[in-house]
Amino acid sequence: MFAIVDCNSCYASCEQIFRPELRGKPVVVLSNNDGFIVARSKEAKLLGLEDLQPFFKVEHILKQNNVAIFSSNYPLYGDISHRVMTTLKAFSPEVEVYSIDEMFLDLSGMQEPLKQIGSTIKKTVWQNVRMPVGVGIGPTKTLAKLAQHASKKIPQTEGVCVLDQPHKWEWLQRRLPVNKVWGIGNRFARRLNDLGIETVWEFTQASPKQLRGLFNVNVERTLRELQGEPCIALEEQPPPKKQIYVTRSFGEKTSSLDALTEHISRYASAACEKLRKQKAQVRVITVFLQTGHHEKDYYSNRVVLSPPYPTNDSRLIIQLAKQGIGQIFRPHYRYARCGIGLIDLWDGKHYQGDLFEPGQSVKADKAMTVIDSINRRYGRDSLVLASEGLNGKWSMRQEHLSPAYTTSWKDLPIIECK
């Protein structure tokens, strides 16, 4: 049996942990540069607020309804996620961190009733972290995801849904549209609708071989999983990324090449940090630049560059990124966004140099190790390259940012006892 534990409105719930007076009240969290709504508490959803709505279009509605507004606080959310995942690991030796707010657990061999296990998980996460979660349990990962959906939508489940018998998952499958299935997106759902398949139950009655021929093997696996046949195993070690992108919209539009150079240097450094974390090197990078979509003179361009050898050296990649931004920069435009993509990754362990180009030097490896270790120990950006800038011009607009309660000494909550 598999369980999946999902944090309810994760970002909004993180903001409520240290602001208990906001529990039970509408809360929204905004995207980078306070552009869009990316998270809503249950109470905010009841006001009719949709996901990814532009903030400026609904700001008056938020103020009229006393909705608490927060800018994205990723250090806080990452730390709370780590605490939730650490708590969950105590319930099973085999787990898969599926996303920042979801984890699969293998419950095989558990002696307690499944409903009781799910309730204990839910209560423990609340007691330890003050994070509300939903728990779905089933004999396959896909059925567990279906149960997790029901745990949030059906009040009678009290946040824990167990689909351990065919008649239970059949009851749910007959009532859910096929686009609610894990792995079936809207595009696949529309194609299934064209075949007369509207509900999850109708999907399970289709021929696996026929669906494999019309779609792919993953759709066939999903169908078999919905029938109770395990086909998707836990991924205890997440696979390395095939590409790494770091892109941002600017807090303020700019026409300055110097400012753009700082931006792209900053993003290249962040991309390299992720690259080294998975012990990989890059052979091809792309750099892009664009104005705002609504600008009268819209401009967008990108360039592809290759280092002389596979590398994860921030200095070399930043040098190429600056070269790329210089090639596609055009004066007199007001730029709103730029970014870098590491698009051809190579496992650093398997690289073999040649006689004429031996590859990245040992000194470069040691230098990057020093940078990463210092930033891990003393906090991100404790040590940066000068090209990234020292005045914070690359900072995002975050007018509603909450304190970093758990990752900064100056933001530690203060309790007054009277």
N, C-alpha and C positions, 0 to 999 in steps of 0.2 A: 504493500500500500504506500501511496505517496501523499504527502501533504504539501500544500503551498500556502505560505503565510504572506499576506499583502497588507502593507500599511494603508490605512484609510486616509485619502487626501493628504499624502505624505508631507509635502512642503507646508501646507496650511497647518497640519497637526504639529509639525516641528515648531512653528511660531507660537502655538498655544501652550507648549510644554512649560515655558517660562513666563507665560502670561495667562495664568489659570482663569482670570476674569473674562477671557475671550472664549472659553469653552462654551459651546452651545450657542455661539453667536457667529454671524457671517464674517468670513475671512477670505481674502484673495491674495495670491502671490503673483507678482509680475515677472516678465521675462527680462533678459538682458536689456539694459537701458530703459527699463520701465515701459516697454513697448506694448506687450500683450498680457492677458491673463493666462497663466499657465497652471494654476492650481486654485481650487475652490473648496471651501469646507461644505459640508452637507447643507448648512443653512444658507450659504451663498448660492448653491445650486437651486434651492427652492425659490430664490428671488428671480429665477429665469436667466441668470448669468451664464453665458456659454463659454466653453473653453476656447482659447486663442482669440477672444474678442480684443480689438484694439483698445487700449486703456483710455485714450482721449475721447473715444465715442461713448463710453459708459461711466466716465468719471463722475458726472452729475448724478447718475443713478446710485453709485456707490456712496456718495456723500449724503444723499437723501435718505438712504437706508442704514446709515451709520455702520457701513462695512469697514472692517479693519483692513488696511492696505499695507502690503509689505513688498519691498524689493527682494529679488532672489538673493539668498544668503547661503551660497554653496558650501563654505566651510562648516557652517552649522549643520546643514542637512547631511553632509557627508559623515560628520562625527556622530550624529544621532543614528544614521543608518548603520554605522559600525557597531554601535551599542546594541541595536536591535538584533543584528546578525550574530553578535557574540552571545547574546541571550538565547537565541534559537539553537545554536550549535550544541547546547547542553541537552537537547532533546533527541539528537540523533548523531551517530558518528559519520553518516554519509549525507552531505548536504550539497546544494548547488545555489550559489548566489546568482539569481537570475537577473536582477536589476537592483538599483539603489533602494527600492522599497519592496522587493519580493525575494523569497527564498523557498526552494524546494527542499523537503526533508524525506528521507526514506524511513518509513515506519515499520518495515518488515521485522517480524519477531516481537513486536510490542504485545504485552499481555493485557494491558488495560483496554477497556472499551474505547473505540476510536473517538466517539463523541466526547468522552471524558478527557482523552488526551488533547483534543482540539481545544476544549474549554480551559484546560490547564495552561496550554501554550498562550492563549489569549489573555488570561488573567496574569500570567507571569510577565509578559511583555509590558502590560499596563503597569504592573507593580514596579518593575525595574526601570522602565524608561518613560512611562506615561504616554505611550504611543498606542492608539487604538488600531487593532488589526482585524482582518477577516481571515478565516481559516477554511480551506477547501480540502477534502480528503477523498481519494478515489484510487482504484487499482492501477490506473495509468496517469501519466502527467497531464494528458489532455482532459481526462475526466476530473482530475483534481482542479484544473483551471476552471472547468465548467461549474464545479461545486463552489469554488471561491467566488465566482460571479453570483451564484445564488445566495451565498452567505451575506452579500451586501444588499441584495435586492429583495430578499424574502425575510421580513421581520421575524417570522416564527423560528428561523434558524438560530436566532440570537448570536449571529456572527460566526457560527460554526456549522458547516454543511458537510455531511458524510454521504457519499454515493458508493456504498459497498455492495449493493445488490442490483441486478439488471432492472428490476421493476422500478427502482428509485431513479436511476439515470434515464430510463425510458420516459418516466413522468415528466422530468425536466426537459428532456430533448424535444418532446412534442410541443412544448410551450415557448421554445426559444428560436428566434430566426437564425439562419445558418451563419450569418456574419458574426455571431457571438462566439464562434468556435475559435480557439487558440490556433493561430496559423492560417486562418481563412480571412483574408482582408476583403475590403469592399470590392476590389476588382474581381477576385475569385468568386465572391458572393454573387455579383451580377451575372457572371457566366453560369453559375449554378442555377440561378433564378431562371435564366433562359432555357435551362434543361428541365424546368418544372420543379426544381428542388428549392423549397422555401424555408423549411424548418430543419433543425438539426436532426430530427428523427428521420425525415425523408432522405437526408444525406446519408445516414447510416444504412439505409435500405438499398443504396445504389451498389452497383458492381465495382469491387475494388480494382479489378483489372481494367474495366472500362474507364474509370476515373484516372487511373495511371496513364492510360493512353491519351486521354484528353488533356490532362494537366501534367503531373509529374509524380515521382515516387513519394514525395513528401505528403501530397494530398492523400495518397493511398494509405500511408502510415497513420495519418490523422484519422481517417475513417476507421481503421482497425483499432486504434486506441479508443475511439468512442464506443466501440463494441466490446471493450474490456480486455483487449489483447495488448500487452505492453510492447511497444516498438521503439520508444524513445527513452534512452537511459539517462541517468544523471550525469551531468558534466561537472565533476568535482573540481577540475582544473579548467578554467575558461580558455578556449582556444585563442591563440594570438590574433590580433587584428591584422587584416590584410592591407588596410589603408588607415592613415591617421590624418584627420583634418582638424585644424584650429582656425576658426573664423569668428569675427565679431563685428557687430555694428558699433560705430563710434558714438560716444556720448554727445559730441558735437561734430558736425560736418567740417571738413578741412580741405584747403587747397594747397597745403604746404607739403612739399616733398620730404622735408626734415621730419615732420610729424608722422607721415606715412612710414618713413624708415623706422622710426621708433616703434610704431604699431606692429609692423611686419617682423621686426626683430624680436619683439615680445612674444608674438604668436609662434615664431619659429623655435624659440627657446622652450616654450611649453610643449610643442610637438616633439622636440628632441627628448624632453624628459619622459614623455610617454613611450617613445621609441626605445630608450635605454631600459625602461622598466620591464619591457618584454624581451630584452636582450636581442634586439634586432638592429639592422642597419638598413639604410635607404639607398636606392640606386637612381630613382627619378623623383623629382619634386615639381609641384606646380604652384604658382603664385597668381592670385587674381585680385582685381581691384574694380570697384564699381561705385557709381553715384547712386543717389536715392532713386527708386523706381519712378517717383512722381516728378522728378526734375524735368524741366522743359528740354534741356539738352542731355538726355540720358547717355551715359557712356559706361561700357563694361568691357573688360579685356583680361586675358590671362596669358601666361607664358609657361612653358615647360623647360626645365633645366636638369642637367645631370652632373653630379659630382664626379671627379676623376676616378673614384673608387667607392665601393659601398662604405657608408660612414654613419655614425651617430654623434659626431663631434658638433656641438652647438655652434662653435666658431665658424666652421666651414659652411654649415647649412645656413646660418645667418648671413654670411657673406654672399651666398648664392641668392638668398631671399631679397637682400638689398639690391643686388644686381637686377633681379627680375622686376622688382617694383619700379626701379629706374627706367627699365625698358618700356613698360606699359603706362607710365605716368604721362599725363598730358596736362599742361598748365591751364588755369582758369576754370577748371571743373571743381565742383564741391563734392568731395568724396564722402560716402557714408559707410563704406564697408571694405574690408580687405581680408585676405586669409591665405593660408598655406596648406598644401596637401602633400603628405608623404605617400606616394602612390605605388611604389614598387619596393616592397619590403623584402629583406633578405635575412635569413637566420644567421646571426653573427658567428655561431659556432661552426658553421659549415663553409665559411668563406675561405677560399684558397687563393692567395695572391700569385702573381707571376714574377718573372725575373726583372721585368722593366717597371712594374708598378706594384710594390709589395702591399699596398693598402694602408689602412689607418695605423698610425704608430702606437707603440706601447705608451709613450708619453701622453698622447692624446687620450688614450683610455684612462690613464691615471688622473689626468686633469678633470675629465668628466666625472669620475668616481668621487673626487674631492668635492666638486660643486654639488653633486647630488647628496652626498652624505652631510654636508654642512646645512643644506636647505631642509633635509629631513630632521636634523637635530635641532636647529634653531628657528625653523619656520620658513615657509616659502618666501622667496625673494630676499633672503638674508644675504645671498651672494648672487649677483647678476652681472651680465656683461654690459659694458658701458654703452653699447649701441642701443640697448633697451630703454635708455633714458633714466634719469634719476628724479624727475619732477612729477611723475604720475600722470602725464598727459594722456596716457592710454587708458586711464580708468573709465569704467562705465558710469553712466548716470544711474545713481541709486538713491533717489530722494526719500525712499521709505525703508531704508535699511535698518534692520534690527541689530542689536549688539551680537557679537560673536561669543555667546555665553560660555561655551565649552572649549574654545580654542584660543582665547586671549585673556591674559591675566587682568588687563584693565577692564574687561567686560564681564568679569565674574559677578554673578548675582549677589546682591547684598541683602541680608536678612536682619531686620531690626527686631530685637526682643525687648518688649516694654513691660 
